Amino acid sequence: MISITDKAKEHVIELKHKEGHSDQHHIRVSVQGGGCSGLMYDLKFDDQIQGNDQVFEDKGIKILVDKKSLLYLAGTTLDFTDGLNGKGFQFVNPNATRTCGCGESFSV
């Protein structure tokens, strides 16, 4: 399962409206090769649910994850931070054994 904090939910809703997306657009979270730690998170809006997607809903937000990415993301929480280290979405991933300084890539 993928979950979302209240703060991240607020920013997802705000960003969705700011970018002009409809209520049919959901969050798609995936993992791609790259970054300084080997794997990178990808977060975007998507209005298409694919055949290999797992669909999670938390706090009224639908989160789409393809089965391959779910192997790396199971148990992850999507959060939003606006602290001294920068502003943006943050992945709290219990599967990551190492992350880079910017928090955008990880390894397992």
C-alpha positions as CSV (number, residue, x, y, z in Angstrom):
1,M,0.0,0.0,0.0
2,I,1.0,3.6,-0.7
3,S,-0.3,6.3,1.7
4,I,-0.3,10.1,1.8
5,T,-0.1,12.6,4.6
6,D,-2.6,15.3,5.1
7,K,0.0,17.9,4.1
8,A,0.8,16.1,0.8
9,K,-2.9,15.7,0.1
10,E,-3.5,19.5,0.4
11,H,-0.6,20.2,-2.0
12,V,-1.8,17.5,-4.5
13,I,-5.3,19.1,-4.6
14,E,-3.8,22.6,-4.9
15,L,-1.4,21.5,-7.7
16,K,-4.1,19.6,-9.5
17,H,-6.3,22.7,-9.7
18,K,-3.4,25.0,-10.5
19,E,-2.4,22.8,-13.5
20,G,-6.0,22.5,-14.7
21,H,-6.4,18.7,-14.2
22,S,-9.8,17.2,-13.7
23,D,-11.1,15.0,-10.9
24,Q,-10.4,12.1,-13.2
25,H,-6.6,12.7,-12.8
26,H,-4.9,10.7,-10.2
27,I,-1.4,10.6,-8.8
28,R,0.9,8.1,-10.6
29,V,4.0,7.1,-8.6
30,S,6.7,5.0,-10.2
31,V,10.3,4.1,-10.0
32,Q,12.9,4.5,-12.8
33,G,16.5,3.7,-13.1
34,G,18.9,6.6,-12.6
35,G,19.9,9.2,-10.1
36,C,23.0,9.1,-7.9
37,S,21.7,6.2,-5.8
38,G,20.5,4.0,-8.7
39,L,16.7,4.5,-8.6
40,M,14.6,7.6,-8.9
41,Y,11.0,8.4,-7.9
42,D,8.6,9.7,-10.6
43,L,5.4,11.5,-9.5
44,K,2.9,12.9,-12.0
45,F,-0.8,13.2,-12.7
46,D,-2.5,10.6,-14.9
47,D,-6.1,10.0,-16.0
48,Q,-5.4,6.5,-17.4
49,I,-5.5,3.4,-15.3
50,Q,-3.3,0.7,-17.0
51,G,-3.9,-3.0,-16.8
52,N,-0.9,-3.6,-14.7
53,D,-1.6,-0.8,-12.2
54,Q,-2.4,-1.2,-8.5
55,V,-4.8,1.4,-7.3
56,F,-4.7,2.7,-3.8
57,E,-6.9,5.3,-2.2
58,D,-5.9,7.2,0.9
59,K,-7.6,10.3,2.3
60,G,-9.7,10.5,-0.9
61,I,-6.6,10.6,-3.2
62,K,-6.2,7.8,-5.7
63,I,-2.6,6.6,-6.2
64,L,-1.7,4.6,-9.3
65,V,1.4,2.3,-9.1
66,D,2.5,-0.2,-11.7
67,K,3.3,-3.7,-10.4
68,K,7.1,-3.4,-11.0
69,S,7.4,-0.1,-9.1
70,L,5.2,-1.5,-6.3
71,L,8.1,-3.9,-5.4
72,Y,10.2,-0.9,-4.5
73,L,7.4,1.3,-3.1
74,A,5.3,-1.0,-0.8
75,G,4.7,0.7,2.5
76,T,5.8,4.1,1.2
77,T,4.2,7.3,2.5
78,L,4.1,10.4,0.3
79,D,4.7,13.6,2.3
80,F,5.2,17.2,1.6
81,T,7.9,19.3,3.2
82,D,8.7,23.0,3.1
83,G,11.6,23.0,5.5
84,L,15.1,24.4,5.2
85,N,16.3,21.6,2.9
86,G,13.7,22.6,0.2
87,K,10.1,22.5,-0.6
88,G,8.4,19.6,-2.3
89,F,7.1,16.1,-2.2
90,Q,9.0,13.6,-0.2
91,F,8.9,9.8,-0.2
92,V,9.2,8.0,3.1
93,N,10.2,4.6,1.8
94,P,10.9,1.8,4.3
95,N,12.5,-0.3,1.6
96,A,15.2,2.2,0.8
97,T,18.6,1.3,2.3
98,R,20.3,4.4,1.0
99,T,19.1,7.8,-0.3
100,C,20.9,10.6,-1.9
101,G,21.2,14.0,-0.3
102,C,18.4,15.6,-2.3
103,G,16.0,12.7,-1.5
104,E,15.1,12.1,-5.2
105,S,16.9,8.8,-5.6
106,F,17.4,5.7,-3.5
107,S,18.7,2.1,-3.6
108,V,17.4,-1.1,-2.0
